[in-house]
């Protein structure tokens, strides 16, 4: 009965939702979106380097990349956030004492880089070996073949899974609240502490996350449709 009553909003509940919307939106604009964008593109750059290391055939480079990917994939993101922010900060080394935002940025970038590197590596390996041979036959070097022939084709293959990773990263930024980053979920927690309306506020936060991810899904569909035109 209490749950049913909670689902019906009265004037006070509507006012609480209205008052909390702007702080939540600020959390999105000032922290959630910047965290997502910066850590995704930083992670993407790291992912390309890691993927190239993995397929380079140089044992040292390949080994370093394998260890990095194994460590990141084998540990929870929450633990990685705590290690970067609390663990490194406790070593007494000044340049390892990060602000909450920078600490979250580093951890999210490293996490994104490891997972995205496997997507990029698989995309590169999915390109037929004949493409490499054709590029080599017209005098292209390894890096020219990679830049002009292989990577453009691998990019099209990797767009859908990378888009899914980007959407997932939007939600994963909520974990930054555990190291005091004032992103949207942290703002929701602060509002709940003063309004004592956890169901109401967390549902509002969930709705905002859903709207963001829904819009990104529509953009992803448009990008995929645009790329598929060239296949057909």
Secondary structure, DSSP 4 states (H G I P E B T S, - for coil): -HHHHHHS--HHHHHHHHHHHHHHHHHIIIIIHHHHHHHHHHHHHHHHHHHHHHHS--HHHHHHHHHHHHHHHTS-HHHHHHIIIIIHHTT--GGG---HHHHHHHHHHHHHHHHHHHHHHHHHHHS-HHHHHHHHHTT--HHHHIIIIIHHHHHHHHHHHHHHHHHHHHHHGGGGGGGT--SHHHHHHHHHHHH--HHHHHHHHHHHHHHHHHHHHHHHHHHHHHHHHHH-
